[in-house]
Structures are given as C-alpha cells and as structure tokens.
Amino acid sequence: MFLIWIASVFACSTADFTLLVPDGSVSAQLGSSAVMPCGVSPPSNAETFEVRWYRNSYNSPVLLYKDLKVEESIGDSQYRGRASLVGDLQKGNVSLKLMNIVVADMGTYVCYVKSVTWYEQAGLNLTVKALGSSPLLSLAEAGDQLNVTCASDGWLPKPTLTWRDKEGNKLTPNHIIYRHDSEGLVSVSSWLLVSPSESEWISCSVGSSDQEIKEARVIPYKGIWRDAFVSTLVLSLIIIITLTVLLLLIRQGLLPHCSSRKNAGAADDFHESTKEETCPLKGSSTESPVAPVNAEERVKTWNKLKTQKKVKLTVDPTTLHEPICGQLNRTEDSFPQVLSKEGFSSGQKYWEVLVDQKKSKKSWCVGVTQKPPSKKTLTALCYEEGSGIYTSTNPRTTIPAEEHFTTLGLLLDFQHKTLSFYNVDKGAHLHTFKMKITSKSKYFAVISPGTKDTFPVSFHK
C-alpha cells in the first residue's frame, strides 16, 4: 500500500503545472525595456515557488526569486538593477522585465519554476534592434566617371543597402562591406561608379524589412562637389577668424561687450552721463545692467557674505512722501516708495526685503538710490503682473525667473561696484548691475509696493 501511495504522488506531480511562453522571439529596441512572458498553467499562486531566470548558467541567474523575495545579491552582476518580475505571482505570472537593453542581452533566456513537488522550465529568445544613422553620401572623381560612396552605422540586426536610380531601378554596387563595432552594432558601406549627370539623381537606402528605411540622394554632377566644398571651407575659415579676432578684442577691453553700454568718454557722475528717463516702474535707470560672469560663483560669494555682512534696515518716515519719479497713481491703502534710514558708502552690505509674503502680489520695486532720491541714481529690479521681473533700465531687460517668491536678497559691493539680487527662497542668483560708484557715493535702500495692489513691501528683520 505504501508503494502504491508513493506511485500515486509521483503520478499526480507529473501534472502539477506547465509553463507558457511565446513561440517566437521577443524583440526590443536598443536602450529600451523588454518583457519576456512566462506563466504557470493552469494558473496557480506562485508566491511560494522558486522562480529562476537564467541564460548560460543555472548558477548565475539573471534573476532569482526564492523564499518570498528576490535575491538581490545573487546572480549575474551585469543584470543587477535591470531585471525584475512584473507579473502577478498570485495568478502564476512570472514574467521577466529587462531594462536598458544592450546588444549583449541578445540570446536565449530560460524560465525555471519550482514548487515543493514539481519543477518546469521553458526557453525563449530575445532579439535586440537598433536604428542606424541616415546614409552619408560622398563623391570622388574617377577618370571619366564618379565614385559615389554610401556609409551608415549603428544598425542591428544587419541591414540591407540598396542603390536606385531616379526611375527606381536597382543599381549594382561594386562592393558592400559590413563591420561590427566594439558594442556589436553593424556599420555598412558601399561604393558605385556612375557616369556624370547634371539632372538625374541616385539614391542609397539602408534598413531592413521590419525597420525604418533611411535614404539619401545625390546628383552625380562632376565638379560641383569640389566647388561647393571649397566655397564652404573658405567661408567657414573667414567666419572663424572674424569671431576669434572679435572675441580677443572684447576680452582685452578694446571693444565693448554690450551694445547698450555708455560712451567710454562719458563722465562718471550720473547727472552728467545719463539722459532724462521715465518712472522706475515703467523701466528706467542710469546703471548699465550686466549678466553675471559666473552665476554659480556669485551664489557661493553670497552664501559666504549673507550672514556676516547682513544689516538690519529701518524705514525713514521722512522719505515716505518723496516719490522718485512724479506722483504714483495710488489708493489711500497703498504703500508708497520709501528709503532706509541707514546709508552705505563702503564695504559690502547685504539685506533682505519681503516682497511677496502671500505669493500673490502684482507689483513691487526694490533697489538703491542716493539722496535726494532721483530717477538718475536709481538701480532696481521691478515686477509687474504680465510683464515679469525686469531691470529699471531703459530699455529694460526682462529677468527669466520665477515671479512669485517671498524674500529678495540684495548685496551692495562697493569694492567691485556691483549690486546683486538673489531669490532667497531658492538660493538662486537673479541679476547683477555694474554701477558707477565714486568715492563720494552714498546709497540708501529703496522699496516700493508698486501700483497694482495694496500688499506691503518691507525690510526683513
């Protein structure tokens, strides 16, 4: 009876399950992902099974699932982090997903599933495809004929190369050469001797039946390629030499690098070197704004100075009703522009301004000016809804930045004669002005809520 029971167990186990995999190959593009289907039939819960995917060696699996988890440290290292199970194990789906496909991934994969009483395995093939480059055609004179060369690389599998004339007839090439690069991709080249023509073209197409065919055409006109090449080469050399000379002159200071910079012979004093301009909220200033030479370096400098050089500013109420340019069109509840009590004439000074605490403000203007406040001594960044953040220059420069942020940082550097603005929320540099500061210059911070809303702008404590 015991022997009969043993025999019945083995008889039953032979029918425990089978594995279902595709009959054909699984195909994937180079660099993409591929799913290799494998399922238990009849469908049953495979969570307690051992699932092993391997290629050449059973003991070096692509992926091993055992004891209710994937064994991350076991298996072929080239698949680590790229292989995973994507099926529903409870329904017997043990499909393998392979990411970032490379040429070396091509080949046969074995799906091995083992229960307590039974195991089964099945293999399926993975093919990798790569779309190569468009054909590159070149011409060379060969006596009374022209040698037309066609080359293309980066293909998988091996592509076909076809020459055709204008009527679509196939042309027989002299040679077709295939080569494999270090990654296993295929390159193809061919050349063809043709008679010169001034009107008819010939084409070279590369590809395979199940991939995109890439084609290039050329008119085999004797001499035109040489003239075009020589003309292009001469023009390119002239452009390169001209740009090199201009760059050297700019770096040596012999040419201005900004077309909007003032005449070199202009006086240093603002009142003598600038023309009459409009209100700051409409865009005017006397300093010429310059883009930062290195924004990353400016942020590093700011991070070093913003703590040790930070000053606390207070509002000077006597300047509350001294608009910088005419009367602002404001309501009773609005906050006119006002200057700080504190003034600066040397060193490096850093302060912060709360410009948009609710992140819904529609206008503001923040910067520095001299006393008496004047549009000619104003250097500022302004914001208006619909216009974005812009400089107080004329013409103004729009600053590509996030419009709504809470705190604006200002660093006034008398040594380098610059005023820099920073988005404190993001820790990012916004803009730097190059200023004409003299030994007698004394600057005061200026803030304005603009005319678009009634939310205040204030110095950060």
C-alpha positions, 0 to 999 in steps of 0.5 A, spaced: 500 500 500 505 504 501 508 503 494 502 504 491 501 511 495 508 513 493 506 511 485 500 515 486 504 522 488 509 521 483 503 520 478 499 526 480 506 531 480 507 529 473 501 534 472 502 539 477 503 545 472 506 547 465 509 553 463 507 558 457 511 562 453 511 565 446 513 561 440 517 566 437 522 571 439 521 577 443 524 583 440 526 590 443 529 596 441 536 598 443 536 602 450 529 600 451 525 595 456 523 588 454 518 583 457 519 576 456 512 572 458 512 566 462 506 563 466 504 557 470 498 553 467 493 552 469 494 558 473 496 557 480 499 562 486 506 562 485 508 566 491 511 560 494 515 557 488 522 558 486 522 562 480 529 562 476 531 566 470 537 564 467 541 564 460 548 560 460 548 558 467 543 555 472 548 558 477 548 565 475 541 567 474 539 573 471 534 573 476 532 569 482 526 569 486 526 564 492 523 564 499 518 570 498 523 575 495 528 576 490 535 575 491 538 581 490 545 579 491 545 573 487 546 572 480 549 575 474 552 582 476 551 585 469 543 584 470 543 587 477 538 593 477 535 591 470 531 585 471 525 584 475 518 580 475 512 584 473 507 579 473 502 577 478 505 571 482 498 570 485 495 568 478 502 564 476 505 570 472 512 570 472 514 574 467 521 577 466 522 585 465 529 587 462 531 594 462 536 598 458 537 593 453 544 592 450 546 588 444 549 583 449 542 581 452 541 578 445 540 570 446 536 565 449 533 566 456 530 560 460 524 560 465 525 555 471 519 554 476 519 550 482 514 548 487 515 543 493 513 537 488 514 539 481 519 543 477 518 546 469 522 550 465 521 553 458 526 557 453 525 563 449 529 568 445 530 575 445 532 579 439 535 586 440 534 592 434 537 598 433 536 604 428 542 606 424 544 613 422 541 616 415 546 614 409 552 619 408 553 620 401 560 622 398 563 623 391 570 622 388 572 623 381 574 617 377 577 618 370 571 619 366 566 617 371 564 618 379 565 614 385 559 615 389 560 612 396 554 610 401 556 609 409 551 608 415 552 605 422 549 603 428 544 598 425 542 591 428 540 586 426 544 587 419 541 591 414 540 591 407 543 597 402 540 598 396 542 603 390 536 606 385 536 610 380 531 616 379 526 611 375 527 606 381 531 601 378 536 597 382 543 599 381 549 594 382 554 596 387 561 594 386 562 592 393 558 592 400 562 591 406 559 590 413 563 591 420 561 590 427 563 595 432 566 594 439 558 594 442 556 589 436 552 594 432 553 593 424 556 599 420 555 598 412 558 601 406 558 601 399 561 604 393 558 605 385 561 608 379 556 612 375 557 616 369 556 624 370 549 627 370 547 634 371 539 632 372 538 625 374 539 623 381 541 616 385 539 614 391 542 609 397 537 606 402 539 602 408 534 598 413 531 592 413 524 589 412 521 590 419 525 597 420 525 604 418 528 605 411 533 611 411 535 614 404 539 619 401 540 622 394 545 625 390 546 628 383 552 625 380 554 632 377 562 632 376 565 638 379 560 641 383 562 637 389 569 640 389 566 647 388 561 647 393 566 644 398 571 649 397 566 655 397 564 652 404 571 651 407 573 658 405 567 661 408 567 657 414 575 659 415 573 667 414 567 666 419 572 663 424 577 668 424 572 674 424 569 671 431 576 669 434 579 676 432 572 679 435 572 675 441 580 677 443 578 684 442 572 684 447 576 680 452 582 685 452 577 691 453 578 694 446 571 693 444 565 693 448 561 687 450 554 690 450 551 694 445 547 698 450 553 700 454 555 708 455 560 712 451 567 710 454 568 718 454 562 719 458 563 722 465 562 718 471 557 722 475 550 720 473 547 727 472 552 728 467 552 721 463 545 719 463 539 722 459 532 724 462 528 717 463 521 715 465 518 712 472 522 706 475 516 702 474 515 703 467 523 701 466 528 706 467 535 707 470 542 710 469 546 703 471 548 699 465 545 692 467 550 686 466 549 678 466 553 675 471 560 672 469 559 666 473 552 665 476 554 659 480 560 663 483 556 669 485 551 664 489 557 661 493 560 669 494 553 670 497 552 664 501 559 666 504 557 674 505 549 673 507 550 672 514 556 676 516 555 682 512 547 682 513 544 689 516 538 690 519 534 696 515 529 701 518 524 705 514 525 713 514 518 716 515 521 722 512 522 719 505 515 716 505 512 722 501 518 723 496 516 719 490 522 718 485 519 719 479 512 724 479 506 722 483 504 714 483 497 713 481 495 710 488 489 708 493 489 711 500 491 703 502 497 703 498 504 703 500 508 708 497 516 708 495 520 709 501 528 709 503 532 706 509 534 710 514 541 707 514 546 709 508 552 705 505 558 708 502 563 702 503 564 695 504 559 690 502 552 690 505 547 685 504 539 685 506 533 682 505 526 685 503 519 681 503 516 682 497 511 677 496 509 674 503 502 671 500 505 669 493 500 673 490 502 680 489 502 684 482 507 689 483 513 691 487 520 695 486 526 694 490 533 697 489 538 703 491 538 710 490 542 716 493 539 722 496 535 726 494 532 720 491 532 721 483 530 717 477 538 718 475 541 714 481 536 709 481 538 701 480 532 696 481 529 690 479 521 691 478 515 686 477 509 687 474 503 682 473 504 680 465 510 683 464 515 679 469 521 681 473 525 686 469 531 691 470 529 699 471 533 700 465 531 703 459 530 699 455 529 694 460 531 687 460 526 682 462 529 677 468 527 669 466 525 667 473 520 665 477 515 671 479 512 669 485 517 668 491 517 671 498 524 674 500 529 678 495 536 678 497 540 684 495 548 685 496 551 692 495 559 691 493 562 697 493 569 694 492 567 691 485 561 696 484 556 691 483 549 690 486 546 683 486 539 680 487 538 673 489 531 669 490 532 667 497 527 662 497 531 658 492 538 660 493 538 662 486 542 668 483 537 673 479 541 679 476 547 683 477 548 691 475 555 694 474 554 701 477 558 707 477 560 708 484 565 714 486 568 715 492 563 720 494 557 715 493 552 714 498 546 709 497 540 708 501 535 702 500 529 703 496 522 699 496 516 700 493 509 696 493 508 698 486 501 700 483 497 694 482 495 692 489 495 694 496 500 688 499 506 691 503 513 691 501 518 691 507 525 690 510 526 683 513 528 683 520 
